[in-house]
Amino acid sequence: MTRFLIPLGLFLALVVFLAVGLRLDPKEVPSPLIDKPAPPFSGTQLHDPSKPLALADMKGQVWLFNVWASWCVACREEHPLLVELGKANVVPIVGLNYKDKRDDALGWLSRFGDPYTLSVTDPDGRIGIDYGVYGVPETYLIDRDGVIRFKQIGPVTPEILRDRILPLVRQLQG
């Protein structure tokens, strides 16, 4: 009788883990970087490769760090929203052009609009690795002290912007 209880217990535990896992939203991947200092980076600016851009340059500001690429289909989905946000001047948006060719990225911004205060290039994906990028697009909200306060995996939607990002921006800027 006892020899059946152990496999039954293991089976029931497996069913519980499966049931919990099926209820999770795959877009809500918890990031170990939330409430931790943003990884330092240094790269060249997309529009002027002779100029560097580093995390330290953004210290003292609340800002969005948006990972994008010209080859990214989902980036095109969120891009008009970012262009609107950029025009509204609510929060600086820094772009991380991820694993892209400079000419392709500049052409894409010229065609669809440039919401970014600045853009840094990441042609080999090293900055993205430090930020734990799962895929493109991803967006991080970073506070004045350089601490990551929010991470959006996938496109920013009007609802996410309205309900999560902008209230947090106002709170952090307060």
LINQUILIN-V653139 format. One record per residue. RES is the residue in one letter. SS is DSSP state (h for helix, s for strand, l for the rest). NEAR is the number of other ideal C-beta (glycine too) atoms within 12 Angstrom. Layout:
BEGIN
RES;SS;NEAR
RES;SS;NEAR
END
This chain:
BEGIN
M;l;6
T;h;8
R;h;8
F;h;10
L;h;11
I;h;12
P;h;12
L;h;14
G;h;14
L;h;13
F;h;14
L;h;14
A;h;14
L;h;14
V;h;14
V;h;14
F;h;14
L;h;13
A;h;12
V;h;11
G;h;12
L;h;11
R;l;11
L;l;13
D;l;11
P;l;13
K;l;18
E;l;16
V;l;19
P;l;15
S;l;24
P;l;12
L;l;27
I;l;24
D;l;18
K;l;20
P;s;20
A;l;35
P;l;26
P;l;19
F;l;33
S;s;20
G;s;31
T;s;23
Q;s;27
L;l;38
H;l;22
D;l;15
P;l;19
S;l;9
K;l;17
P;s;18
L;s;32
A;s;21
L;h;31
A;h;16
D;h;23
M;h;32
K;l;18
G;l;16
Q;l;25
V;l;32
W;s;40
L;s;45
F;s;48
N;s;47
V;s;45
W;s;47
A;l;35
S;l;30
W;l;20
C;l;30
V;h;17
A;h;24
C;h;35
R;h;23
E;h;19
E;h;35
H;h;33
P;h;20
L;h;32
L;h;42
V;h;24
E;h;20
L;h;31
G;h;28
K;h;16
A;h;16
N;l;12
V;l;26
V;l;38
P;s;29
I;s;42
V;s;39
G;s;47
L;s;48
N;s;45
Y;s;39
K;l;26
D;l;31
K;l;17
R;h;25
D;h;16
D;h;22
A;h;34
L;h;24
G;h;17
W;h;29
L;h;29
S;h;14
R;h;14
F;h;24
G;l;20
D;l;26
P;l;34
Y;l;37
T;l;28
L;s;32
S;s;39
V;s;39
T;s;40
D;s;35
P;l;23
D;l;14
G;l;23
R;h;20
I;h;34
G;h;32
I;h;17
D;h;26
Y;l;35
G;l;24
V;l;34
Y;l;22
G;l;25
V;l;34
P;l;40
E;s;38
T;s;45
Y;s;43
L;s;43
I;s;42
D;l;30
R;l;21
D;l;20
G;l;29
V;s;24
I;s;32
R;s;33
F;s;35
K;s;37
Q;s;38
I;s;29
G;l;27
P;l;29
V;l;41
T;l;21
P;h;18
E;h;13
I;h;28
L;h;30
R;h;18
D;h;14
R;h;22
I;h;35
L;h;26
P;h;19
L;h;29
V;h;30
R;h;15
Q;h;17
L;h;26
Q;h;19
G;l;10
END
